[in-house]
Amino acid sequence: MNGAKILFHFPEKTPHSTINKFMQKFYGQDSTSWKEKYAYHRHGLFYNIPHRKLLRGVIKLRNEYVSRVLEFLGKYTVTHHVGDIKPISDHENLSGETDE
């Protein structure tokens, strides 16, 4: 299965309130009410998208979902980069040469 990796970051001096709102809508948020009597999770963009968060600002996901994520990132002043992920076959080493 081929996939994609998306790297993103906000420009310097972006207000924390903007970044917090972005993270809530992107990943979702655990919330409580009535002095923590009720706990619930607000779903974000990735609720229905299978993905792996590798590091802060680094996401690994299937190619079919890249356009949805890029559309969301386009609503914010985020610098982003997209790269392909291809599986390495058992006969290739990391330099790309085949073992014989």
N, CA, C and O atoms as a GROMACS GRO file, in nm:
protein
  400
    1MET      N    1   0.083  -0.118   0.000
    1MET     CA    2   0.000   0.000   0.000
    1MET      C    3   0.088   0.125   0.000
    1MET      O    4   0.176   0.140   0.084
    2ASN      N    5   0.063   0.212  -0.093
    2ASN     CA    6   0.133   0.339  -0.098
    2ASN      C    7   0.060   0.440  -0.012
    2ASN      O    8  -0.062   0.431   0.007
    3GLY      N    9   0.132   0.534   0.040
    3GLY     CA   10   0.073   0.637   0.124
    3GLY      C   11   0.142   0.769   0.102
    3GLY      O   12   0.218   0.787   0.007
    4ALA      N   13   0.114   0.862   0.190
    4ALA     CA   14   0.173   0.995   0.182
    4ALA      C   15   0.208   1.043   0.321
    4ALA      O   16   0.149   1.000   0.420
    5LYS      N   17   0.304   1.130   0.326
    5LYS     CA   18   0.336   1.197   0.451
    5LYS      C   19   0.316   1.346   0.429
    5LYS      O   20   0.351   1.401   0.324
    6ILE      N   21   0.260   1.410   0.528
    6ILE     CA   22   0.237   1.554   0.522
    6ILE      C   23   0.307   1.616   0.641
    6ILE      O   24   0.286   1.577   0.756
    7LEU      N   25   0.391   1.714   0.612
    7LEU     CA   26   0.461   1.790   0.714
    7LEU      C   27   0.405   1.931   0.711
    7LEU      O   28   0.388   1.988   0.603
    8PHE      N   29   0.375   1.989   0.826
    8PHE     CA   30   0.321   2.124   0.829
    8PHE      C   31   0.370   2.198   0.953
    8PHE      O   32   0.405   2.137   1.054
    9HIS      N   33   0.372   2.330   0.942
    9HIS     CA   34   0.404   2.415   1.057
    9HIS      C   35   0.348   2.554   1.033
    9HIS      O   36   0.328   2.597   0.919
   10PHE      N   37   0.325   2.624   1.142
   10PHE     CA   38   0.277   2.762   1.136
   10PHE      C   39   0.396   2.856   1.129
   10PHE      O   40   0.505   2.823   1.177
   11PRO      N   41   0.377   2.973   1.070
   11PRO     CA   42   0.485   3.072   1.070
   11PRO      C   43   0.516   3.120   1.213
   11PRO      O   44   0.432   3.107   1.302
   12GLU      N   45   0.634   3.172   1.231
   12GLU     CA   46   0.671   3.226   1.362
   12GLU      C   47   0.575   3.338   1.400
   12GLU      O   48   0.520   3.406   1.314
   13LYS      N   49   0.556   3.356   1.528
   13LYS     CA   50   0.472   3.461   1.587
   13LYS      C   51   0.324   3.446   1.552
   13LYS      O   52   0.249   3.544   1.556
   14THR      N   53   0.281   3.324   1.518
   14THR     CA   54   0.138   3.298   1.502
   14THR      C   55   0.077   3.294   1.642
   14THR      O   56   0.131   3.228   1.730
   15PRO      N   57  -0.035   3.362   1.663
   15PRO     CA   58  -0.096   3.362   1.798
   15PRO      C   59  -0.134   3.220   1.842
   15PRO      O   60  -0.181   3.139   1.761
   16HIS      N   61  -0.112   3.191   1.969
   16HIS     CA   62  -0.143   3.058   2.022
   16HIS      C   63  -0.291   3.026   2.011
   16HIS      O   64  -0.329   2.909   1.995
   17SER      N   65  -0.375   3.127   2.018
   17SER     CA   66  -0.519   3.102   2.004
   17SER      C   67  -0.552   3.046   1.866
   17SER      O   68  -0.639   2.959   1.854
   18THR      N   69  -0.485   3.094   1.763
   18THR     CA   70  -0.506   3.043   1.627
   18THR      C   71  -0.458   2.899   1.616
   18THR      O   72  -0.526   2.815   1.557
   19ILE      N   73  -0.342   2.870   1.672
   19ILE     CA   74  -0.287   2.735   1.668
   19ILE      C   75  -0.377   2.639   1.746
   19ILE      O   76  -0.400   2.526   1.702
   20ASN      N   77  -0.427   2.681   1.862
   20ASN     CA   78  -0.515   2.596   1.942
   20ASN      C   79  -0.644   2.564   1.868
   20ASN      O   80  -0.688   2.449   1.868
   21LYS      N   81  -0.705   2.664   1.805
   21LYS     CA   82  -0.827   2.639   1.727
   21LYS      C   83  -0.800   2.542   1.614
   21LYS      O   84  -0.880   2.452   1.587
   22PHE      N   85  -0.686   2.558   1.547
   22PHE     CA   86  -0.648   2.468   1.438
   22PHE      C   87  -0.636   2.325   1.490
   22PHE      O   88  -0.691   2.233   1.430
   23MET      N   89  -0.564   2.306   1.600
   23MET     CA   90  -0.543   2.172   1.655
   23MET      C   91  -0.675   2.107   1.697
   23MET      O   92  -0.694   1.987   1.678
   24GLN      N   93  -0.765   2.185   1.755
   24GLN     CA   94  -0.895   2.132   1.794
   24GLN      C   95  -0.973   2.082   1.673
   24GLN      O   96  -1.034   1.975   1.679
   25LYS      N   97  -0.972   2.158   1.565
   25LYS     CA   98  -1.046   2.118   1.445
   25LYS      C   99  -0.973   2.010   1.367
   25LYS      O  100  -1.037   1.932   1.296
   26PHE      N  101  -0.842   2.003   1.378
   26PHE     CA  102  -0.762   1.906   1.302
   26PHE      C  103  -0.763   1.769   1.370
   26PHE      O  104  -0.796   1.669   1.305
   27TYR      N  105  -0.729   1.763   1.496
   27TYR     CA  106  -0.717   1.636   1.568
   27TYR      C  107  -0.838   1.604   1.656
   27TYR      O  108  -0.861   1.487   1.688
   28GLY      N  109  -0.914   1.704   1.695
   28GLY     CA  110  -1.021   1.684   1.791
   28GLY      C  111  -0.974   1.729   1.928
   28GLY      O  112  -0.860   1.772   1.945
   29GLN      N  113  -1.064   1.717   2.028
   29GLN     CA  114  -1.029   1.768   2.161
   29GLN      C  115  -1.108   1.694   2.267
   29GLN      O  116  -1.228   1.671   2.251
   30ASP      N  117  -1.042   1.656   2.375
   30ASP     CA  118  -1.111   1.602   2.492
   30ASP      C  119  -1.159   1.719   2.576
   30ASP      O  120  -1.082   1.811   2.605
   31SER      N  121  -1.286   1.716   2.614
   31SER     CA  122  -1.345   1.826   2.689
   31SER      C  123  -1.423   1.773   2.809
   31SER      O  124  -1.462   1.657   2.814
   32THR      N  125  -1.443   1.861   2.905
   32THR     CA  126  -1.525   1.828   3.022
   32THR      C  127  -1.619   1.944   3.050
   32THR      O  128  -1.596   2.056   3.006
   33SER      N  129  -1.725   1.914   3.124
   33SER     CA  130  -1.817   2.019   3.165
   33SER      C  131  -1.866   1.989   3.306
   33SER      O  132  -1.849   1.878   3.357
   34TRP      N  133  -1.926   2.087   3.367
   34TRP     CA  134  -1.976   2.075   3.503
   34TRP      C  135  -1.866   2.026   3.599
   34TRP      O  136  -1.882   1.927   3.669
   35LYS      N  137  -1.756   2.099   3.599
   35LYS     CA  138  -1.642   2.068   3.688
   35LYS      C  139  -1.597   1.923   3.673
   35LYS      O  140  -1.579   1.851   3.770
   36GLU      N  141  -1.580   1.884   3.547
   36GLU     CA  142  -1.531   1.751   3.509
   36GLU      C  143  -1.627   1.638   3.542
   36GLU      O  144  -1.587   1.522   3.552
   37LYS      N  145  -1.754   1.671   3.560
   37LYS     CA  146  -1.854   1.567   3.584
   37LYS      C  147  -1.882   1.489   3.456
   37LYS      O  148  -1.903   1.368   3.459
   38TYR      N  149  -1.884   1.560   3.343
   38TYR     CA  150  -1.908   1.497   3.214
   38TYR      C  151  -1.784   1.514   3.126
   38TYR      O  152  -1.731   1.624   3.111
   39ALA      N  153  -1.741   1.404   3.069
   39ALA     CA  154  -1.625   1.409   2.978
   39ALA      C  155  -1.670   1.361   2.840
   39ALA      O  156  -1.748   1.266   2.828
   40TYR      N  157  -1.621   1.427   2.739
   40TYR     CA  158  -1.655   1.389   2.602
   40TYR      C  159  -1.542   1.429   2.509
   40TYR      O  160  -1.451   1.503   2.548
   41HIS      N  161  -1.548   1.379   2.387
   41HIS     CA  162  -1.445   1.409   2.288
   41HIS      C  163  -1.510   1.478   2.169
   41HIS      O  164  -1.605   1.425   2.110
   42ARG      N  165  -1.460   1.594   2.133
   42ARG     CA  166  -1.505   1.662   2.012
   42ARG      C  167  -1.423   1.609   1.896
   42ARG      O  168  -1.299   1.611   1.900
   43HIS      N  169  -1.491   1.563   1.793
   43HIS     CA  170  -1.422   1.502   1.680
   43HIS      C  171  -1.361   1.609   1.590
   43HIS      O  172  -1.419   1.715   1.569
   44GLY      N  173  -1.244   1.577   1.537
   44GLY     CA  174  -1.178   1.665   1.443
   44GLY      C  175  -1.179   1.604   1.303
   44GLY      O  176  -1.248   1.505   1.277
   45LEU      N  177  -1.102   1.663   1.215
   45LEU     CA  178  -1.093   1.616   1.077
   45LEU      C  179  -1.050   1.470   1.070
   45LEU      O  180  -1.099   1.395   0.986
   46PHE      N  181  -0.959   1.429   1.157
   46PHE     CA  182  -0.902   1.294   1.149
   46PHE      C  183  -0.987   1.186   1.217
   46PHE      O  184  -0.941   1.072   1.230
   47TYR      N  185  -1.106   1.219   1.261
   47TYR     CA  186  -1.191   1.119   1.325
   47TYR      C  187  -1.223   1.004   1.230
   47TYR      O  188  -1.221   0.888   1.271
   48ASN      N  189  -1.251   1.033   1.104
   48ASN     CA  190  -1.286   0.931   1.006
   48ASN      C  191  -1.174   0.901   0.907
   48ASN      O  192  -1.196   0.831   0.808
   49ILE      N  193  -1.055   0.952   0.931
   49ILE     CA  194  -0.942   0.930   0.839
   49ILE      C  195  -0.838   0.846   0.910
   49ILE      O  196  -0.782   0.890   1.011
   50PRO      N  197  -0.809   0.724   0.859
   50PRO     CA  198  -0.702   0.645   0.921
   50PRO      C  199  -0.567   0.714   0.898
   50PRO      O  200  -0.534   0.750   0.786
   51HIS      N  201  -0.491   0.731   1.003
   51HIS     CA  202  -0.365   0.804   0.993
   51HIS      C  203  -0.274   0.764   1.109
   51HIS      O  204  -0.316   0.694   1.202
   52ARG      N  205  -0.150   0.808   1.101
   52ARG     CA  206  -0.055   0.796   1.211
   52ARG      C  207   0.011   0.933   1.228
   52ARG      O  208   0.062   0.991   1.132
   53LYS      N  209   0.008   0.982   1.350
   53LYS     CA  210   0.078   1.106   1.383
   53LYS      C  211   0.217   1.064   1.429
   53LYS      O  212   0.233   1.005   1.536
   54LEU      N  213   0.318   1.095   1.347
   54LEU     CA  214   0.454   1.051   1.377
   54LEU      C  215   0.524   1.146   1.474
   54LEU      O  216   0.586   1.102   1.570
   55LEU      N  217   0.513   1.274   1.449
   55LEU     CA  218   0.570   1.379   1.534
   55LEU      C  219   0.477   1.498   1.528
   55LEU      O  220   0.376   1.496   1.457
   56ARG      N  221   0.509   1.602   1.600
   56ARG     CA  222   0.431   1.724   1.589
   56ARG      C  223   0.444   1.777   1.446
   56ARG      O  224   0.554   1.809   1.400
   57GLY      N  225   0.333   1.787   1.379
   57GLY     CA  226   0.333   1.840   1.243
   57GLY      C  227   0.371   1.739   1.137
   57GLY      O  228   0.399   1.778   1.023
   58VAL      N  229   0.374   1.610   1.168
   58VAL     CA  230   0.408   1.506   1.070
   58VAL      C  231   0.300   1.398   1.074
   58VAL      O  232   0.280   1.333   1.177
   59ILE      N  233   0.230   1.380   0.963
   59ILE     CA  234   0.119   1.286   0.953
   59ILE      C  235   0.147   1.188   0.840
   59ILE      O  236   0.195   1.226   0.734
   60LYS      N  237   0.114   1.061   0.865
   60LYS     CA  238   0.124   0.957   0.762
   60LYS      C  239  -0.017   0.906   0.735
   60LYS      O  240  -0.088   0.870   0.829
   61LEU      N  241  -0.060   0.904   0.608
   61LEU     CA  242  -0.194   0.862   0.574
   61LEU      C  243  -0.200   0.805   0.433
   61LEU      O  244  -0.103   0.812   0.359
   62ARG      N  245  -0.315   0.751   0.397
   62ARG     CA  246  -0.335   0.695   0.263
   62ARG      C  247  -0.351   0.807   0.161
   62ARG      O  248  -0.397   0.917   0.194
   63ASN      N  249  -0.312   0.778   0.037
   63ASN     CA  250  -0.320   0.878  -0.069
   63ASN      C  251  -0.462   0.930  -0.092
   63ASN      O  252  -0.479   1.046  -0.129
   64GLU      N  253  -0.561   0.847  -0.071
   64GLU     CA  254  -0.699   0.887  -0.100
   64GLU      C  255  -0.750   0.998  -0.008
   64GLU      O  256  -0.850   1.062  -0.040
   65TYR      N  257  -0.683   1.022   0.103
   65TYR     CA  258  -0.727   1.124   0.198
   65TYR      C  259  -0.644   1.253   0.191
   65TYR      O  260  -0.675   1.350   0.260
   66VAL      N  261  -0.542   1.255   0.109
   66VAL     CA  262  -0.451   1.371   0.104
   66VAL      C  263  -0.525   1.496   0.062
   66VAL      O  264  -0.503   1.603   0.120
   67SER      N  265  -0.613   1.488  -0.037
   67SER     CA  266  -0.682   1.607  -0.086
   67SER      C  267  -0.769   1.670   0.023
   67SER      O  268  -0.777   1.792   0.031
   68ARG      N  269  -0.836   1.589   0.106
   68ARG     CA  270  -0.918   1.642   0.215
   68ARG      C  271  -0.832   1.717   0.317
   68ARG      O  272  -0.870   1.824   0.366
   69VAL      N  273  -0.716   1.660   0.348
   69VAL     CA  274  -0.627   1.724   0.446
   69VAL      C  275  -0.569   1.853   0.389
   69VAL      O  276  -0.561   1.954   0.460
   70LEU      N  277  -0.528   1.852   0.263
   70LEU     CA  278  -0.471   1.972   0.202
   70LEU      C  279  -0.576   2.082   0.190
   70LEU      O  280  -0.544   2.200   0.204
   71GLU      N  281  -0.700   2.045   0.164
   71GLU     CA  282  -0.808   2.143   0.158
   71GLU      C  283  -0.826   2.210   0.294
   71GLU      O  284  -0.845   2.332   0.302
   72PHE      N  285  -0.818   2.132   0.400
   72PHE     CA  286  -0.829   2.186   0.535
   72PHE      C  287  -0.709   2.276   0.567
   72PHE      O  288  -0.726   2.385   0.621
   73LEU      N  289  -0.589   2.231   0.533
   73LEU     CA  290  -0.469   2.311   0.561
   73LEU      C  291  -0.470   2.442   0.484
   73LEU      O  292  -0.413   2.541   0.529
   74GLY      N  293  -0.535   2.443   0.366
   74GLY     CA  294  -0.543   2.564   0.285
   74GLY      C  295  -0.622   2.676   0.350
   74GLY      O  296  -0.611   2.792   0.310
   75LYS      N  297  -0.703   2.644   0.450
   75LYS     CA  298  -0.782   2.744   0.520
   75LYS      C  299  -0.700   2.822   0.623
   75LYS      O  300  -0.747   2.922   0.677
   76TYR      N  301  -0.579   2.776   0.650
   76TYR     CA  302  -0.493   2.839   0.750
   76TYR      C  303  -0.361   2.881   0.686
   76TYR      O  304  -0.327   2.835   0.577
   77THR      N  305  -0.288   2.968   0.755
   77THR     CA  306  -0.157   3.012   0.705
   77THR      C  307  -0.051   2.912   0.749
   77THR      O  308   0.038   2.944   0.828
   78VAL      N  309  -0.061   2.792   0.697
   78VAL     CA  310   0.028   2.683   0.734
   78VAL      C  311   0.119   2.653   0.616
   78VAL      O  312   0.073   2.644   0.502
   79THR      N  313   0.247   2.637   0.642
   79THR     CA  314   0.339   2.589   0.540
   79THR      C  315   0.336   2.437   0.544
   79THR      O  316   0.352   2.378   0.651
   80HIS      N  317   0.314   2.374   0.429
   80HIS     CA  318   0.304   2.228   0.428
   80HIS      C  319   0.382   2.169   0.311
   80HIS      O  320   0.403   2.233   0.209
   81HIS      N  321   0.423   2.046   0.330
   81HIS     CA  322   0.496   1.969   0.229
   81HIS      C  323   0.435   1.830   0.224
   81HIS      O  324   0.400   1.773   0.328
   82VAL      N  325   0.421   1.775   0.104
   82VAL     CA  326   0.363   1.642   0.087
   82VAL      C  327   0.467   1.554   0.017
   82VAL      O  328   0.531   1.597  -0.078
   83GLY      N  329   0.482   1.431   0.067
   83GLY     CA  330   0.574   1.336   0.006
   83GLY      C  331   0.510   1.199  -0.004
   83GLY      O  332   0.422   1.165   0.075
   84ASP      N  333   0.554   1.122  -0.101
   84ASP     CA  334   0.504   0.986  -0.119
   84ASP      C  335   0.578   0.889  -0.028
   84ASP      O  336   0.696   0.908   0.001
   85ILE      N  337   0.507   0.787   0.015
   85ILE     CA  338   0.566   0.678   0.092
   85ILE      C  339   0.542   0.550   0.013
   85ILE      O  340   0.428   0.514  -0.014
   86LYS      N  341   0.649   0.483  -0.024
   86LYS     CA  342   0.637   0.358  -0.097
   86LYS      C  343   0.704   0.248  -0.015
   86LYS      O  344   0.812   0.269   0.040
   87PRO      N  345   0.640   0.132  -0.007
   87PRO     CA  346   0.701   0.024   0.071
   87PRO      C  347   0.829  -0.027   0.006
   87PRO      O  348   0.841  -0.029  -0.117
   88ILE      N  349   0.923  -0.068   0.088
   88ILE     CA  350   1.048  -0.125   0.039
   88ILE      C  351   1.028  -0.275   0.027
   88ILE      O  352   0.985  -0.341   0.121
   89SER      N  353   1.060  -0.330  -0.089
   89SER     CA  354   1.043  -0.473  -0.107
   89SER      C  355   1.150  -0.548  -0.028
   89SER      O  356   1.250  -0.489   0.015
   90ASP      N  357   1.129  -0.675  -0.009
   90ASP     CA  358   1.223  -0.757   0.067
   90ASP      C  359   1.359  -0.767  -0.001
   90ASP      O  360   1.459  -0.799   0.064
   91HIS      N  361   1.363  -0.741  -0.131
   91HIS     CA  362   1.487  -0.757  -0.206
   91HIS      C  363   1.563  -0.626  -0.226
   91HIS      O  364   1.666  -0.625  -0.293
   92GLU      N  365   1.515  -0.520  -0.170
   92GLU     CA  366   1.585  -0.392  -0.182
   92GLU      C  367   1.643  -0.354  -0.047
   92GLU      O  368   1.580  -0.375   0.057
   93ASN      N  369   1.761  -0.298  -0.050
   93ASN     CA  370   1.814  -0.240   0.074
   93ASN      C  371   1.786  -0.091   0.072
   93ASN      O  372   1.726  -0.043  -0.025
   94LEU      N  373   1.824  -0.018   0.170
   94LEU     CA  374   1.788   0.123   0.180
   94LEU      C  375   1.853   0.210   0.073
   94LEU      O  376   1.806   0.321   0.048
   95SER      N  377   1.959   0.164   0.011
   95SER     CA  378   2.022   0.243  -0.094
   95SER      C  379   1.951   0.226  -0.227
   95SER      O  380   1.985   0.294  -0.324
   96GLY      N  381   1.853   0.136  -0.235
   96GLY     CA  382   1.780   0.116  -0.359
   96GLY      C  383   1.837   0.008  -0.447
   96GLY      O  384   1.781  -0.022  -0.552
   97GLU      N  385   1.948  -0.052  -0.406
   97GLU     CA  386   2.007  -0.159  -0.485
   97GLU      C  387   1.943  -0.292  -0.448
   97GLU      O  388   1.903  -0.313  -0.333
   98THR      N  389   1.935  -0.380  -0.544
   98THR     CA  390   1.876  -0.513  -0.516
   98THR      C  391   1.984  -0.607  -0.468
   98THR      O  392   2.099  -0.598  -0.511
   99ASP      N  393   1.946  -0.697  -0.377
   99ASP     CA  394   2.038  -0.797  -0.326
   99ASP      C  395   2.040  -0.915  -0.422
   99ASP      O  396   1.936  -0.962  -0.468
  100GLU      N  397   2.158  -0.963  -0.452
  100GLU     CA  398   2.171  -1.080  -0.540
  100GLU      C  399   2.265  -1.180  -0.481
  100GLU      O  400   2.289  -1.285  -0.540
   0.00000   0.00000   0.00000
